[in-house]
Amino acid sequence: MNQNSKLSAFITISTTVTAAVCIALFSSALALGQSSETSEGLGIVDQKPTDGPAVEVDGKFMVPYSMTIPGTDVEIEMIPIAGGTFKLGSADDDAAENVTPQVEVRVEPFWMGKYEVNWEQYQAYMAMDTAFKKMAKTGLRKVTTEDEVDAVTAPSALYEPDITYEAGEETDQPAASMTQFAAKQYTKWLSLLSGHFYRLPYEAEWEYACRAGTTTKYYFGDDDEQLEEHAWFYDVSDEYRHVCGELKPNPWGLYDMYGNVSEWVLDAYTENGYEAIVGESGKSKALTVEEAFQKPTKVYPRVLRGGSFYSEAELCNSTARLASDAKLWKEEDPNYPKSPWWYTGEEGLGAGMRLVRPYKTPKTKAEKLTFWDADVPAISRDAKNRIDSNGRGAIGIVDDQLDEDMAAIKK
């Protein structure tokens, strides 16, 4: 039986969106096929396209783009999201056991993954476990004390692949069962490899993008009966992760925002929802997403949004919050310390991720590392222990030349 009775479902928020531009649904594949790179960067064009969503910023336009992961033929599709202001939290104090009081948040423009990260995209990162070890043996990309801060940890090989893949392992199904630390390291690997800054979304960004300007329980309204047209959840999923993008998208063109896999955000989970940040919000001032961020100070619990194939319907809406659980999500893990990269418990098998690329990139390396690396010493300690003590997992330096070195060790 699933464990949703131990998790918190939350309810509708009121959203008032002040968008920088109007985002229209793109009507054809041509929108993603158009040139989306200029001297200003990937996903930026000088002229507004005739088709598809476009977000005006600094006299240019953010547009959808498709990026190939360097060294592979694997593509990732990103959708532009306009900035705006909305109310994060629950408007109805009687609608849920644990309410999330409302707070106004101002969101800056960003791109978000059109789909959840799938196995093909994630397995390219998983392959680094073997690649880093091979390169270390040949003297390539040795990690020293001085450059350890720039290194990326690769997840260990799966202890029991049948556990991880029993709910689906096809390349176009969503990747799942990674910890938040592993998800953050994936964004670090992808960023350093591609030269473009990717990260997990703040919780406020996730909800803003999911709602797509709506104020109802779901982005399609308040009719519970319509949920199965938009989400793979416990009642309809056959306890199986489904191919990304099979169901209807939200109004901004994002698929599987409800169900399939629950999606990691950067925030800590708190039982009192957003009470800690409500006091920071003045009547005439909306918080930035950074000000609304509830920074983790311990390993558990942390927030996932949207619900998964294993979740009951009440976790699959625009405001429901799921808390990670140390005991339940790693109950099948025989290792000590428990894996810092993988979950084996039932609800943990539904943990997945979606990428964000902000329009405004952090200015310093130190700022970027806060989005990518472990934020609690225990996480780093466990990862180092697993790598150093028994070779489970690996660590390596990643840059735009990595694919060339990987090709060299294959010869």
N, C-alpha and C positions, 0 to 999 in steps of 0.2 A: 504493500500500500504506500501511496506517496505521503510525504511529510508536510504537506501544506498547512496542516492544522497547527504546526509549530511556527509558521511564518505569518507575516502581517500583510493583509490586503488593505489597500487604501482606496480612496474614492475620488470623485470628480473635483477638479480645480476649476477656478474661473480664470480664463485666459483672455487678456486684451492685447492684441498684437499690433504694434506700431512698426510695420516693416519698412525697411529702406526702399524696397521696390516691391512690385507685385510679382510673385513667382507663379508662373503658369505651368501646368503639366505639359511636358513635351509630348508631342503627338506622333513622333516617328523615330526610328532608329537613327535617322540622319542626324538628329541633334547630338548624339554621342559620337558620331563619326566625323563631325566637323573639326577643323583645326582648332585646338584649344591651348596652344602654347605660343607665346610671343617672347620678345626679349624681357618682358615683365615677369614671365614665369608660367608654369604649368597651370592650366585652368583659367587663364586671364586672356581676354581678347580686347582689342581696341574698339571694335564696333559691336553693337548689340545684335545678336543673331536673330534671324527672322523666325526661327523655330526654337522651342525649348525654353527652359527656365534660364534667367540671366539676372544677376544681382549687381547693381551699379555701385562701384566703390572707387573713389579717387579718380573719377573720369574714365575708368575702365569697366569691364564686365566680367564677373565671375560666372563661369559656365560649367556644365558637366564635362568631365573628362575621364578617360580611361588610361591607366598607367600600367605598363608591363613591369613586373618585378624583375630587376636586372639579373641577368644570368639564367632567366627562365622564359617561357612563353605564357606565363600565368598573368592574367590581367585583373586589375581592381578598378571598379567603376565608382566615381564619386559625384555627388549631387550638391550644388551650391544652396546654402540656406541663408536667407537675408537676416540681418539683425533686427531686433525689435524688443519690446517690453511685454512681459506677461506676469501673471500671478502664479507662483509655485506654491502648491499646497492644497489642502482640502477646504472647501467652502462649507461643508455640512458636518457639523460636530456629531451628529447622531448617525451618520452613515457607516461608520466603521469603529471597530474596537479601539484602535489607535489612530487618532487623527493627526493630520499634518497641517498646522495653522499656516495660513497664507502669508506669503511675503512677495513683494514685487521685485522682479529681477530684470535687469537689462542685459540683453544678449548681443554680442558682436557677431558679424558674419563669419561663417565657416563652411567648409565642405564636410559632408558626412557620407559614409559608405552607402551606396544604393541598396546593398544587400549586407547581411551578416557575413563575417569572414568565414569562408568555406574551407573544407579540408585541403583542397589543392593549394590554396593560398597559405594555410598554416603549416602544411607538411613541408613546404619549401624552407620554413624556419626550423622545423623539427630536424631536418637533414643536417643542420649545423652541428648537432651532437657528434656525428661521425666525421664531418668535415674538419671541425676544430681539432679533434683528436689526431687526425691524419696530418694536418698541417703542423701541429705541435711536434710530432715525431720527426718531421723533416726540417724543423727549425723555422718554419714560416709562421709569422704572426704570433710569436711568443708573447705572452702577457707578462709584463713586469710590474713591479710595485708602482712605478711612475705612471704607466698607462692603464692601470687596472680600472680607473674611473671611466675610461672610454670603452671598456670591454662589454660584451653582451654575453649573458649566460644562455646556453641552449638547453632545452628541456631534456631530461633523461629519456632513453628509449622506454616505451611503455612496458611496465612490469607484466601486465596481463592485457594485451591488446583486445582480447575478446570482451573484456569489461567495458573498455572505452568505446569500442566500435559496435557493441551489440545493438545500439539504437540507430546505427547508420554510419557507414564509412565511405560512401561514394564521394567523389571529388567535389561535386556541386551541392552536397549537403553541408549544413553549417558545422564548423569545427566546434568541439565542445569538451568540457571537463578540464579546461585549463584554469589555473588559479588566476587571481587578479595580477599577481607578480609576473606570471608567465605572459599574460596578455600585455602588460606594460613593456616587458622585454621584447615582445614581438614588435611593438610600435617603435622601440629603439632600433632594433635590427633593420626594420623597413626604412626608417628615417635615415640612418647612416648609410644604408646601401643605395637609396634613391636620391639622396640630397634634398629631400623635401620633408618637412616636419609633420609627423603623424603622432597622435596620442589617443587615449581613451577620452570620451566626453565627460565633462562635468555633469553631475546629475541634472542641473538646471538646463544645460544644453540639450541633454537627451529628451527631457520632457517637452521642452519648447519645440524641438524638431518633430517629436511624435505627435503632438497636438496639432501642429500645422495650422495654427490660428483658430482652432476650435475651442469651445468652452464646455463641451459635453463630456460625458463619461468616457466615450470613445471618440476617435477622430471622425467616425461615421455617424455619430449621434448617440442616443441613449438606449437603443433597441438591443437587448442582450441576444436576441435571436439571430442577429446578423454577424455575431462574432465569428462563427465558423467559416464565413466567407473571407475572413481576414487573418485568422490565427489557427495554428496547429497547437491545440491544448489537449489536456488529458482525455476529455470526452470524445475527441475526434481523431487523435493522432495515431491511435493504435500503439501508443508508447514508442513512437519512432520519430526520429528527426527526418524532416522532409526536404526535398530540393528547394533551395532558396528561390524565392520569387514566384512560387506557384499560385499564390493567392493574391487578393487585391492589395494594391499599395495605398498608402495614406495620400492626402491631397498634395503633398510635396514630392511624391514619387519615391518614397522609401518603403521597401518591402519588409514584411515580417517584423514590424515593430512590436507586435503582440505575438507571443508564442514562438514555437520552433526552438529557439534557445533564449534563455534569459541573458541580458547583455550587461557586462561590467561597466560601471562608471567609476570615477575616481574617488567618490565620497565614502566616508564611514557611515555605517547604519546606526541610527539612534532611535530608541524606543519612543521618544517624544517628538519624532519627526523633525520639524524645522523650528521648534521653539527657541533653540539656542541662537538662531539668527534673526528671528522676528524683531527682537529688540534693537538690532543694528539698522533696521529699516525705518527711516523717518517718513512722515506722511507725504513729504514732497520729494523724496529721493528714493529712486530704485537702487537696489544693490547691484553691483556687477556680479558676474558668475563667480569671480574669484572671492568676492566678499561673502557670497552665499555658500561657498564651498565648505563642507564639513570635513576637515582634514583628519585622516586616520591617525590614531596614536597607539593603536594595538593591532594585532594581526586580524582579529575577529571582533565583531561582525562588520562586513562591508556590503555595499549596495549593488544589487543587480536590478535591472528594470525590464518590464515587458512580459515576464512570464515565459515558460518554456513548454515544450511538448509534454512534459511531465506535470505541469502545473494545473490546478483547478482553474476554472474560468475567472474567478474573482481576482486572480493575480495577473490577468491579461487585459489591462486597460491603461489609460494614460497616466494614472497616478499611483498604481500599485507598486509597492517596494518589497523586494525580497532580500533577506539578510543571509549572508554566508554563515555556515555553521561548521565549526572545527570538528566536532565529534561525528555528526551524521554524514558529512560530505567526504570524510576520509576513513570511514569505518572499515573498509575492505583493504586499506593500505597496510601491508605487513612490515613496512620499513620503519626504522628509527634513525634519525628523526623522520617524520612523515615527509613525503615529497613536497617540495616548495613549488612544483610545477603542475601537478596533476591531482584531480579528485577521483575517487572511486565509489563514493556513496551515491545513492540513487538520484537525489536532487542535484548533486554536483555534476552528474552526467549531462545536465541540461544547461550548464554554465557556458556561455559563449561571449562573443564580442563583436563590436562594430567600430570602424575607424572614424576619427575626426581629424581634419586638417584645418586649423584656424587660419583666417586671412592674415591676421597679425601674428607673426612668428616671434617666439621669445628671443630676446636680443642676445643673451649670453648662454654659454654652454651650461653653466650652473643652473640657470632657470630651466633649460630643457631637461636636464638630468632629474629634476624633481618630478617630472611627469613619467619618466622611464624606469628609474631605479627603485629599489626597495626603500620604503619610507619608515620602516621599523627595523632596528638592528637584528632582531631575531630572524627575520626573513633572509637577510644577507648571510647570517651565520649558518643557517640551515643549508642554504644553497652551496656555500663554500665547503661545508662539512661533507655534503654528498659528493661534490666534485673531487675534493682532495682525498677523502678517505677511501672511497671505493669506486671512483670513476663513473659514478652515475650522474650524467649531465656533463657539460663542458663549458669552457669559457674561451672567447676569442675576440680579436679586434675586427671590427667591421667598418668598411669604407667603400668607395665606389670602385675599388680595384679587387674586391673580394671575389667576384665571379671569375676573374682571370686566374687568381691563385687556386681557386677550386678546380678550374679546368686543368691546371698544371698537375695537380695531385691525382687526377684521373688518368693521366697519360701512362 
